[in-house]
Amino acid sequence: MNTKAETAFDAVQEAHKIAFAPFVFQATVSLKKLGIFSYIFENRKRGGVSITQIGDALELDTYGVGVLLEIAESSYIVAQEEGKYRLTKTGYFLNYHETTRVNLNFTNDVCYKGLYHLPEAIKNGTPEGLQELGKWSTIYEGLSQLPKDIQTSWFEFDHHYSDPIFDEALEKLFTYNPSIIYDIGGNTGKFAMNCLAKDPEVKMRILDLPGQLKKAIANITAKGFSDRVIGQEIDWLSKKPKKLPKGVDVIWMCQFLDCFSEAEISTIINTAVNAMDQETRLVIIETYTDRQKFENARFALEATSLYFTVMANGNSKMYPSTVLKRIINEAGLFIDEDVALGEYHTMFVCKKK
């Protein structure tokens, strides 16, 4: 529970900030896209730059530069003294911090227009904002068809949080000496390619929707690994998802289960259990809301839950670890290993009871 003490004055100030938050966000996007942030920072040794200098250098009307910098100053993104502007630390991070860049582009390119439809998404339990991108029932069906800039922002967001933990996770995974690995939700094939490169004997089965599977297999083929990979089309939202073949050593699910409702997660895990023997390991890696070291990380995850609500599928979210623990237990599994990975992730290594 948030028990932060505040006066009525502080509270109304915060309420105003929320009411005009979209204006601040789009002003920030504009300051980045127009190169104003970069110009200010690159000329920081001049003691700041004026609106006229910015306008002349970037061929922008001083009126437009002025209105952007005024709201940025009020939001403590830039500071001004005697008509000279400089970036605050917040402004610097908005322009140069990689995680912030990825989050901002994802919000602007993928989610911004769709968030207008959040009330309908809450009422209907469907991703009503997805209509702003295309006519699909879930965003996953349309990933391979999204416009290039939107697709880039989506994959950068996804990979930014998953890629840094691959090496650490793979070191752990290959201590099990797997011969066959199932990659559930193969995405672009990055994880599979890492596995195939690490062990020249390991074989992979990638399971995903047709559009994504085609992309993953093409990427893997281009790397020369196609002889050790099988692709299997699967739609986990169909009434009867295909069964997984038995004889697997590791079933891998990374940043995958958060794409589904609790009931759907239960179906997926139970489907995996049916393919497992006593030695098979089900590896689940997620960014749990209750396992974050820093408040801003939890905040980002809870914001991402709204993406799932309004854009992705209408019924999933970023879960606390307690939810996955319960479903894992109900499916007849136990968590054999509970491993922290990187800054945000947790790996559950599950086996049959």
Contacts in CASP RR format, 6 or more apart in sequence:
PFRMAT RR
TARGET T0000
AUTHOR 0000-0000-0000
METHOD contacts of the structure
MODEL  1
MNTKAETAFDAVQEAHKIAFAPFVFQATVSLKKLGIFSYIFENRKRGGVS
ITQIGDALELDTYGVGVLLEIAESSYIVAQEEGKYRLTKTGYFLNYHETT
RVNLNFTNDVCYKGLYHLPEAIKNGTPEGLQELGKWSTIYEGLSQLPKDI
QTSWFEFDHHYSDPIFDEALEKLFTYNPSIIYDIGGNTGKFAMNCLAKDP
EVKMRILDLPGQLKKAIANITAKGFSDRVIGQEIDWLSKKPKKLPKGVDV
IWMCQFLDCFSEAEISTIINTAVNAMDQETRLVIIETYTDRQKFENARFA
LEATSLYFTVMANGNSKMYPSTVLKRIINEAGLFIDEDVALGEYHTMFVC
KKK
6 14 0 8 1.000
17 24 0 8 1.000
17 75 0 8 1.000
23 71 0 8 1.000
24 71 0 8 1.000
24 72 0 8 1.000
24 75 0 8 1.000
24 77 0 8 1.000
25 107 0 8 1.000
25 108 0 8 1.000
25 112 0 8 1.000
27 68 0 8 1.000
27 71 0 8 1.000
27 72 0 8 1.000
27 75 0 8 1.000
28 72 0 8 1.000
28 77 0 8 1.000
28 94 0 8 1.000
28 104 0 8 1.000
29 104 0 8 1.000
29 108 0 8 1.000
30 36 0 8 1.000
30 68 0 8 1.000
31 37 0 8 1.000
31 68 0 8 1.000
31 69 0 8 1.000
31 72 0 8 1.000
31 77 0 8 1.000
32 38 0 8 1.000
32 94 0 8 1.000
32 95 0 8 1.000
32 104 0 8 1.000
34 58 0 8 1.000
34 60 0 8 1.000
34 68 0 8 1.000
35 58 0 8 1.000
36 54 0 8 1.000
36 58 0 8 1.000
36 60 0 8 1.000
36 65 0 8 1.000
36 68 0 8 1.000
36 69 0 8 1.000
37 87 0 8 1.000
37 91 0 8 1.000
37 94 0 8 1.000
37 95 0 8 1.000
38 95 0 8 1.000
39 49 0 8 1.000
39 54 0 8 1.000
39 57 0 8 1.000
39 58 0 8 1.000
40 48 0 8 1.000
40 49 0 8 1.000
40 54 0 8 1.000
40 78 0 8 1.000
40 85 0 8 1.000
40 86 0 8 1.000
40 87 0 8 1.000
41 87 0 8 1.000
41 92 0 8 1.000
41 95 0 8 1.000
41 96 0 8 1.000
43 49 0 8 1.000
43 53 0 8 1.000
44 86 0 8 1.000
44 87 0 8 1.000
47 84 0 8 1.000
47 86 0 8 1.000
48 84 0 8 1.000
48 85 0 8 1.000
48 86 0 8 1.000
49 84 0 8 1.000
49 85 0 8 1.000
49 86 0 8 1.000
50 83 0 8 1.000
50 84 0 8 1.000
50 85 0 8 1.000
51 62 0 8 1.000
51 65 0 8 1.000
51 66 0 8 1.000
51 69 0 8 1.000
51 83 0 8 1.000
51 85 0 8 1.000
52 62 0 8 1.000
54 60 0 8 1.000
54 62 0 8 1.000
54 65 0 8 1.000
54 85 0 8 1.000
55 61 0 8 1.000
55 62 0 8 1.000
55 65 0 8 1.000
58 65 0 8 1.000
69 78 0 8 1.000
69 80 0 8 1.000
69 85 0 8 1.000
72 78 0 8 1.000
72 91 0 8 1.000
73 79 0 8 1.000
73 80 0 8 1.000
73 85 0 8 1.000
76 88 0 8 1.000
76 90 0 8 1.000
77 87 0 8 1.000
77 88 0 8 1.000
77 90 0 8 1.000
77 91 0 8 1.000
77 94 0 8 1.000
78 85 0 8 1.000
78 86 0 8 1.000
78 87 0 8 1.000
78 88 0 8 1.000
78 91 0 8 1.000
79 85 0 8 1.000
79 86 0 8 1.000
79 87 0 8 1.000
79 88 0 8 1.000
80 86 0 8 1.000
87 95 0 8 1.000
93 100 0 8 1.000
94 100 0 8 1.000
94 104 0 8 1.000
98 160 0 8 1.000
99 160 0 8 1.000
102 153 0 8 1.000
102 156 0 8 1.000
102 157 0 8 1.000
102 160 0 8 1.000
103 157 0 8 1.000
103 300 0 8 1.000
105 153 0 8 1.000
105 156 0 8 1.000
105 157 0 8 1.000
106 153 0 8 1.000
106 154 0 8 1.000
106 156 0 8 1.000
106 157 0 8 1.000
106 307 0 8 1.000
108 153 0 8 1.000
109 149 0 8 1.000
109 150 0 8 1.000
109 152 0 8 1.000
109 153 0 8 1.000
109 154 0 8 1.000
110 133 0 8 1.000
110 150 0 8 1.000
110 153 0 8 1.000
110 154 0 8 1.000
110 157 0 8 1.000
110 307 0 8 1.000
110 311 0 8 1.000
111 306 0 8 1.000
111 307 0 8 1.000
111 310 0 8 1.000
111 311 0 8 1.000
113 129 0 8 1.000
113 132 0 8 1.000
114 128 0 8 1.000
114 129 0 8 1.000
114 130 0 8 1.000
114 131 0 8 1.000
114 132 0 8 1.000
114 133 0 8 1.000
114 310 0 8 1.000
114 311 0 8 1.000
115 129 0 8 1.000
115 306 0 8 1.000
115 310 0 8 1.000
116 129 0 8 1.000
116 132 0 8 1.000
117 128 0 8 1.000
117 129 0 8 1.000
117 131 0 8 1.000
117 132 0 8 1.000
117 310 0 8 1.000
118 128 0 8 1.000
118 129 0 8 1.000
118 306 0 8 1.000
118 309 0 8 1.000
118 310 0 8 1.000
120 128 0 8 1.000
120 129 0 8 1.000
121 127 0 8 1.000
121 128 0 8 1.000
121 129 0 8 1.000
121 309 0 8 1.000
121 310 0 8 1.000
121 314 0 8 1.000
122 309 0 8 1.000
125 309 0 8 1.000
125 314 0 8 1.000
125 315 0 8 1.000
126 137 0 8 1.000
126 314 0 8 1.000
127 137 0 8 1.000
127 138 0 8 1.000
127 139 0 8 1.000
127 308 0 8 1.000
127 309 0 8 1.000
127 310 0 8 1.000
127 311 0 8 1.000
127 312 0 8 1.000
127 313 0 8 1.000
127 314 0 8 1.000
128 310 0 8 1.000
129 310 0 8 1.000
129 311 0 8 1.000
130 136 0 8 1.000
130 138 0 8 1.000
130 139 0 8 1.000
130 310 0 8 1.000
130 311 0 8 1.000
130 312 0 8 1.000
133 139 0 8 1.000
133 142 0 8 1.000
133 146 0 8 1.000
133 150 0 8 1.000
133 311 0 8 1.000
134 142 0 8 1.000
136 142 0 8 1.000
137 237 0 8 1.000
138 237 0 8 1.000
138 312 0 8 1.000
138 313 0 8 1.000
139 154 0 8 1.000
139 311 0 8 1.000
139 312 0 8 1.000
139 313 0 8 1.000
140 209 0 8 1.000
140 212 0 8 1.000
140 259 0 8 1.000
140 312 0 8 1.000
140 313 0 8 1.000
141 209 0 8 1.000
142 211 0 8 1.000
143 151 0 8 1.000
143 154 0 8 1.000
143 211 0 8 1.000
143 212 0 8 1.000
144 151 0 8 1.000
144 211 0 8 1.000
144 212 0 8 1.000
144 214 0 8 1.000
144 215 0 8 1.000
146 154 0 8 1.000
155 188 0 8 1.000
158 187 0 8 1.000
158 255 0 8 1.000
159 188 0 8 1.000
159 190 0 8 1.000
161 255 0 8 1.000
161 287 0 8 1.000
161 344 0 8 1.000
161 345 0 8 1.000
162 190 0 8 1.000
162 191 0 8 1.000
162 254 0 8 1.000
162 255 0 8 1.000
162 285 0 8 1.000
163 190 0 8 1.000
164 342 0 8 1.000
164 343 0 8 1.000
165 285 0 8 1.000
165 341 0 8 1.000
165 342 0 8 1.000
165 345 0 8 1.000
166 190 0 8 1.000
166 191 0 8 1.000
166 194 0 8 1.000
167 194 0 8 1.000
168 341 0 8 1.000
168 342 0 8 1.000
169 254 0 8 1.000
169 283 0 8 1.000
169 285 0 8 1.000
169 341 0 8 1.000
169 347 0 8 1.000
170 194 0 8 1.000
170 195 0 8 1.000
170 198 0 8 1.000
172 339 0 8 1.000
172 347 0 8 1.000
172 349 0 8 1.000
173 181 0 8 1.000
173 195 0 8 1.000
173 250 0 8 1.000
173 252 0 8 1.000
173 283 0 8 1.000
174 198 0 8 1.000
174 199 0 8 1.000
176 249 0 8 1.000
176 250 0 8 1.000
176 281 0 8 1.000
177 249 0 8 1.000
178 202 0 8 1.000
178 249 0 8 1.000
178 250 0 8 1.000
179 201 0 8 1.000
179 202 0 8 1.000
179 203 0 8 1.000
179 249 0 8 1.000
180 202 0 8 1.000
180 203 0 8 1.000
180 204 0 8 1.000
180 205 0 8 1.000
180 247 0 8 1.000
180 248 0 8 1.000
180 249 0 8 1.000
180 250 0 8 1.000
181 192 0 8 1.000
181 195 0 8 1.000
181 202 0 8 1.000
181 203 0 8 1.000
181 204 0 8 1.000
181 205 0 8 1.000
181 248 0 8 1.000
181 249 0 8 1.000
181 250 0 8 1.000
181 251 0 8 1.000
181 252 0 8 1.000
182 204 0 8 1.000
182 205 0 8 1.000
182 206 0 8 1.000
182 207 0 8 1.000
182 244 0 8 1.000
182 248 0 8 1.000
182 250 0 8 1.000
182 251 0 8 1.000
182 252 0 8 1.000
182 275 0 8 1.000
183 189 0 8 1.000
183 191 0 8 1.000
183 192 0 8 1.000
183 195 0 8 1.000
183 204 0 8 1.000
183 205 0 8 1.000
183 206 0 8 1.000
183 207 0 8 1.000
183 252 0 8 1.000
184 207 0 8 1.000
184 208 0 8 1.000
184 251 0 8 1.000
184 252 0 8 1.000
184 253 0 8 1.000
184 256 0 8 1.000
184 268 0 8 1.000
184 272 0 8 1.000
185 206 0 8 1.000
185 207 0 8 1.000
185 208 0 8 1.000
185 212 0 8 1.000
185 253 0 8 1.000
185 256 0 8 1.000
186 192 0 8 1.000
186 206 0 8 1.000
186 207 0 8 1.000
186 208 0 8 1.000
186 212 0 8 1.000
186 213 0 8 1.000
186 216 0 8 1.000
187 208 0 8 1.000
187 212 0 8 1.000
187 216 0 8 1.000
188 212 0 8 1.000
188 215 0 8 1.000
188 216 0 8 1.000
188 219 0 8 1.000
189 206 0 8 1.000
189 215 0 8 1.000
189 216 0 8 1.000
189 219 0 8 1.000
189 220 0 8 1.000
190 219 0 8 1.000
191 252 0 8 1.000
191 254 0 8 1.000
192 204 0 8 1.000
192 206 0 8 1.000
192 216 0 8 1.000
192 220 0 8 1.000
192 225 0 8 1.000
192 229 0 8 1.000
193 219 0 8 1.000
193 220 0 8 1.000
193 223 0 8 1.000
193 225 0 8 1.000
195 202 0 8 1.000
195 204 0 8 1.000
196 202 0 8 1.000
196 204 0 8 1.000
196 220 0 8 1.000
196 223 0 8 1.000
196 225 0 8 1.000
196 228 0 8 1.000
196 229 0 8 1.000
197 223 0 8 1.000
197 225 0 8 1.000
202 228 0 8 1.000
203 228 0 8 1.000
203 229 0 8 1.000
203 230 0 8 1.000
204 228 0 8 1.000
204 229 0 8 1.000
204 230 0 8 1.000
205 229 0 8 1.000
205 230 0 8 1.000
205 231 0 8 1.000
205 232 0 8 1.000
205 245 0 8 1.000
205 248 0 8 1.000
206 213 0 8 1.000
206 216 0 8 1.000
206 217 0 8 1.000
206 220 0 8 1.000
206 229 0 8 1.000
206 230 0 8 1.000
206 231 0 8 1.000
206 232 0 8 1.000
207 213 0 8 1.000
207 231 0 8 1.000
207 232 0 8 1.000
207 233 0 8 1.000
207 234 0 8 1.000
207 244 0 8 1.000
208 216 0 8 1.000
208 233 0 8 1.000
208 234 0 8 1.000
209 233 0 8 1.000
209 234 0 8 1.000
209 235 0 8 1.000
210 233 0 8 1.000
213 231 0 8 1.000
213 232 0 8 1.000
213 233 0 8 1.000
216 231 0 8 1.000
217 226 0 8 1.000
217 229 0 8 1.000
217 231 0 8 1.000
220 226 0 8 1.000
220 229 0 8 1.000
232 242 0 8 1.000
233 242 0 8 1.000
234 241 0 8 1.000
234 242 0 8 1.000
235 241 0 8 1.000
236 260 0 8 1.000
236 264 0 8 1.000
236 267 0 8 1.000
236 268 0 8 1.000
237 264 0 8 1.000
237 313 0 8 1.000
241 267 0 8 1.000
241 268 0 8 1.000
241 271 0 8 1.000
243 271 0 8 1.000
243 274 0 8 1.000
243 275 0 8 1.000
244 251 0 8 1.000
244 271 0 8 1.000
244 272 0 8 1.000
244 274 0 8 1.000
244 275 0 8 1.000
245 275 0 8 1.000
246 275 0 8 1.000
246 277 0 8 1.000
247 275 0 8 1.000
247 277 0 8 1.000
247 280 0 8 1.000
248 275 0 8 1.000
248 276 0 8 1.000
248 280 0 8 1.000
249 279 0 8 1.000
249 280 0 8 1.000
249 281 0 8 1.000
250 280 0 8 1.000
250 281 0 8 1.000
250 282 0 8 1.000
250 283 0 8 1.000
251 272 0 8 1.000
251 275 0 8 1.000
251 276 0 8 1.000
251 280 0 8 1.000
251 281 0 8 1.000
251 282 0 8 1.000
251 283 0 8 1.000
252 283 0 8 1.000
253 268 0 8 1.000
253 272 0 8 1.000
253 282 0 8 1.000
253 283 0 8 1.000
253 284 0 8 1.000
253 285 0 8 1.000
254 283 0 8 1.000
254 285 0 8 1.000
255 285 0 8 1.000
255 286 0 8 1.000
255 287 0 8 1.000
257 265 0 8 1.000
257 268 0 8 1.000
257 269 0 8 1.000
257 284 0 8 1.000
257 286 0 8 1.000
257 319 0 8 1.000
257 324 0 8 1.000
258 286 0 8 1.000
258 287 0 8 1.000
258 308 0 8 1.000
258 316 0 8 1.000
258 317 0 8 1.000
258 318 0 8 1.000
258 319 0 8 1.000
259 308 0 8 1.000
259 312 0 8 1.000
259 313 0 8 1.000
259 316 0 8 1.000
260 268 0 8 1.000
260 313 0 8 1.000
260 315 0 8 1.000
260 316 0 8 1.000
261 313 0 8 1.000
261 315 0 8 1.000
261 316 0 8 1.000
262 319 0 8 1.000
262 323 0 8 1.000
262 327 0 8 1.000
264 315 0 8 1.000
264 316 0 8 1.000
265 324 0 8 1.000
265 327 0 8 1.000
266 327 0 8 1.000
266 330 0 8 1.000
266 331 0 8 1.000
269 282 0 8 1.000
269 327 0 8 1.000
269 328 0 8 1.000
269 331 0 8 1.000
269 333 0 8 1.000
270 331 0 8 1.000
272 282 0 8 1.000
273 282 0 8 1.000
273 331 0 8 1.000
273 332 0 8 1.000
273 333 0 8 1.000
273 352 0 8 1.000
276 282 0 8 1.000
276 351 0 8 1.000
276 352 0 8 1.000
277 352 0 8 1.000
278 351 0 8 1.000
278 352 0 8 1.000
279 351 0 8 1.000
280 351 0 8 1.000
280 352 0 8 1.000
281 336 0 8 1.000
281 349 0 8 1.000
281 350 0 8 1.000
281 351 0 8 1.000
282 333 0 8 1.000
282 349 0 8 1.000
282 350 0 8 1.000
282 351 0 8 1.000
283 347 0 8 1.000
283 348 0 8 1.000
283 349 0 8 1.000
283 350 0 8 1.000
284 324 0 8 1.000
284 328 0 8 1.000
284 347 0 8 1.000
284 348 0 8 1.000
284 350 0 8 1.000
285 341 0 8 1.000
285 345 0 8 1.000
285 346 0 8 1.000
285 347 0 8 1.000
285 348 0 8 1.000
286 318 0 8 1.000
286 319 0 8 1.000
286 321 0 8 1.000
286 324 0 8 1.000
286 345 0 8 1.000
286 346 0 8 1.000
286 348 0 8 1.000
287 297 0 8 1.000
287 301 0 8 1.000
287 318 0 8 1.000
287 344 0 8 1.000
287 345 0 8 1.000
287 346 0 8 1.000
288 318 0 8 1.000
288 319 0 8 1.000
288 320 0 8 1.000
288 321 0 8 1.000
288 324 0 8 1.000
288 346 0 8 1.000
289 298 0 8 1.000
289 301 0 8 1.000
289 302 0 8 1.000
289 318 0 8 1.000
289 319 0 8 1.000
289 320 0 8 1.000
290 320 0 8 1.000
290 321 0 8 1.000
290 322 0 8 1.000
291 321 0 8 1.000
291 340 0 8 1.000
291 346 0 8 1.000
292 298 0 8 1.000
292 301 0 8 1.000
292 344 0 8 1.000
293 343 0 8 1.000
297 343 0 8 1.000
297 344 0 8 1.000
301 318 0 8 1.000
302 318 0 8 1.000
304 318 0 8 1.000
305 317 0 8 1.000
305 318 0 8 1.000
308 314 0 8 1.000
308 315 0 8 1.000
308 316 0 8 1.000
308 317 0 8 1.000
308 318 0 8 1.000
309 315 0 8 1.000
309 317 0 8 1.000
321 346 0 8 1.000
324 348 0 8 1.000
325 335 0 8 1.000
325 348 0 8 1.000
328 334 0 8 1.000
328 335 0 8 1.000
328 348 0 8 1.000
328 350 0 8 1.000
332 352 0 8 1.000
332 353 0 8 1.000
333 350 0 8 1.000
333 351 0 8 1.000
333 352 0 8 1.000
333 353 0 8 1.000
334 350 0 8 1.000
334 351 0 8 1.000
334 352 0 8 1.000
334 353 0 8 1.000
335 348 0 8 1.000
335 349 0 8 1.000
335 350 0 8 1.000
336 349 0 8 1.000
336 350 0 8 1.000
336 351 0 8 1.000
337 347 0 8 1.000
337 348 0 8 1.000
337 349 0 8 1.000
338 346 0 8 1.000
338 347 0 8 1.000
338 348 0 8 1.000
338 349 0 8 1.000
339 346 0 8 1.000
339 347 0 8 1.000
339 349 0 8 1.000
340 346 0 8 1.000
340 347 0 8 1.000
341 347 0 8 1.000
END
